[in-house]
Amino acid sequence: MVTESQAGDGFIVPAAGRERYLWDPADAGLYSRSELRRQRGPYESTLPAQIAEWRPTFSGSVSADVEDATRALLDFDAHARGALGVDDPAAGPMSAILLRTEAVSSSQIENLTTSARQLALAELDQTSRSNAMTVIGNVRAMEAALSLAERIDEAAILAMHREMLSRQPGFERHAGVFRDQLVWIGKDNAGPRGADFVAPQPQRVPAAMRDLVVFASRDDLPVLVQVAVAHAQFETVHPFVDGNGRTGRAFAQALLRNKGLASHTTVPLSAGLLTDTGSYFDALTAYRDGDPGPIVARFADAARFATVTGRHLVDELAAQLADGRGKLVGVRPQAAVWTVLPRLVGQPVVTTAYLVETLGLNKVTAGRTLDLLTARGVLSERTGMRRNRIWQHTGILDVLDEYAHSIRRD
């Protein structure tokens, strides 16, 4: 609950309420009779508060923390752009890999892990590993979030979710639609009794999401406060059957872009949240009890962590490109290798078909380009086969895997 000191600061939100219902589990043969008996009876689900007209006041320490983190986000956006230059052909691929890094970090919070190579193979439809395909769904959700950032509404949120869950086996029919059933977080059991969190009743979702969209569309709040609170409210409403955490973090990225804190690239904000998921989930609980302080502080800390580590990642990837250019000294300026090289930042595993389809090279030119990149030590061919060959930039993959390892929780 909100403490007296917090109330004195004025930095509170309306606390979520509770609604009492009865649960009568159906016997589908999945649970024991004792579990079915235990779950039969009353439970309480969350009643989301309305925040569209929330008017907070901030203490000096909260304002200073938010302002510091905001400066860090703006500095990172400028650094990522300046590391290559706006007109550098690698600027687009660099933004793409930062977006993919954010999607990977967001997925790791849900215990979905995959290597940089498997993710790159999934982009080429060259893997059947379910985790990699699920994470690719999260990449698509992030892409949708940023492409729709100019309009923050229910349709945009549904589009983000559709892109993500449509690639998650078994959940395709739930992709891009608000849930029509009760969901809860906790032990895998036959009902919500004893769960850590019971989401609002499904009939509450549409109105709660409309309220959230109105709040997210406001322009009279410190942006980082608005992003953190909007994310926490999204997780409280829990509008989908699955994928709420990942979609909620994609929603946060859309807000950062919409409000101008990340105008040119993607900040790996989830990497900062991943470093201490316990305090992240505790902060969501505190928010539901009426205290937004912990989730705002968690987002501010995550922003600073993301900008420091993200800057290092950008510089390491830029160094890999510089190394590649050094290995290609003497190659004529018109050669296709100069078009392919910057693309390797965003897609460090390639095939002949990929170069043909994405860069418009003919098959012969694509083959010769890959041969030259291999001969110069920029790429290595990993299959050893004559057909269906795959090339990779080992240095870029190593940088990405090392970054993922450095932020991964134990």
CORDATA-V77331 format. One record per backbone hydrogen bond with DSSP energy under -1.0 kcal/mol. NH is the residue of the N-H (numbers start at 0). CO is the residue of the C=O. Records with the same first field share a line. If there is no record, write none. Layout:
BEGIN
NH->CO / CO
END
This chain:
BEGIN
6->2
7->3
8->4
11->9
12->289
15->287
16->46
18->44
20->42
22->40
27->25
35->31
36->32
37->33
38->34
40->22
42->20
44->18
45->197
46->16
53->50
56->9
62->58
63->59
64->60
65->61
66->62
67->63
68->64
69->65
70->66
71->67
72->68
73->69
74->70
75->71
76->72
77->73
78->74
79->75
80->76
81->77
82->78
84->80
87->84
90->87
93->89
94->90
95->91
96->92
97->93
98->94
99->95
100->96
101->97
102->98
103->99
104->100
105->101
106->102
107->103
108->104
109->106
110->107
111->106
118->114
119->115
120->116
121->117
122->118
124->121
125->120
132->128
133->129
134->130
135->131
136->132
137->133
138->134
139->135
140->136
141->137
142->138
143->139
144->140
145->141
146->142
147->143
150->147
152->150
156->152
157->153
158->154
159->155
160->156
161->157
162->158
163->159
164->160
165->161
166->163
167->164
170->167
173->170
174->171
176->173
178->238
184->196
188->186
194->191
195->184
196->184
198->182
203->200
204->201
207->203
208->204
209->205
210->206
211->207
212->208
213->209
214->210
215->211
216->212
217->214
225->221
226->222
227->223
228->224
229->225
230->226
231->227
232->228
233->229
234->230
235->231
236->232
237->233
246->242
247->243
248->244
249->245
250->246
251->247
252->248
253->249
254->250
255->251
256->252
257->253
258->254
260->255
261->255
268->266
272->268
273->269
275->272
279->275
280->276
281->277
282->278
283->279
284->280
285->281
286->282
287->283
288->284
289->286
290->285
295->291
296->292
297->293
298->294
299->295
300->296
301->297
302->298
303->299
304->300
305->301
306->302
307->303
308->304
309->305
310->306
311->307
312->308
313->309
314->310
315->311
316->312
317->313
318->314
319->315
320->316
321->317
322->318
323->319
324->320
325->321
326->322
328->325
330->327
334->331
337->334
338->335
339->335
340->336
343->340
344->341
346->342
349->390
354->350
355->351
356->352
357->353
358->354
360->354
365->361
366->362
367->363
368->364
369->365
370->366
371->367
372->368
373->369
374->370
375->371
376->373
377->372
378->372
379->391
381->389
390->349
391->379
392->347
396->392
397->393
398->394
399->395
400->396
401->397
402->398
403->399
404->400
405->401
406->402
407->403
END
